[in-house]
Amino acid sequence: MKSIKVPLYKNTQRLVIRPLEETDYENWAQAHSCLRPPQNEWDETNWKDSELTKKKFKELLKIQKVQRAKDIFYSFGIFRKDDGILLGTVNLMDISRGPFQNAYLGYRIFNNYWGNGYAQEACKAAMHIAFKDLKLHRVEAGIAPTNKRSIKTAKAIGLRKEGLSRKRLLVRNKWVDLVLYAVTKEDL
């Protein structure tokens, strides 16, 4: 097991990308309870009050800390620099070491902040962490062919389309296809 000890955060022009901390509870609860109605099939609705307790938040932080210590999953909050508002999350998931040195990139901007370029900015920062701090070689993203916004983001941050992976992910009890996008350290 490889535990990464470097500070895992990145400042961009408008954002701070970092793991959630206990002091983020109110911001986190507010972000998940003030969403607009879902805008597409991949969007989320507001979370229930029972899911937004301080106890649940502390459990989430504990899980994330263990995942970072095991070097398997890094979750980052996306915070706006000027006011500290939590805009979404970006994740480096399912990390494979050994001959792979690979992670999957996942990202989500809360729907009330769509259309501002935050996903691109946050994903670029996460890839910097992946390649510079975590010393990964490859980052991949699997995106539903119908998720045009996410495909646009993947292309804008330099991921190349590699092909269709049929029946790759179980979503709401249905196997869905994903288009695979990837970038390697040499590509940047």
Disulfide bonds with the S-S distance in Angstrom:
none
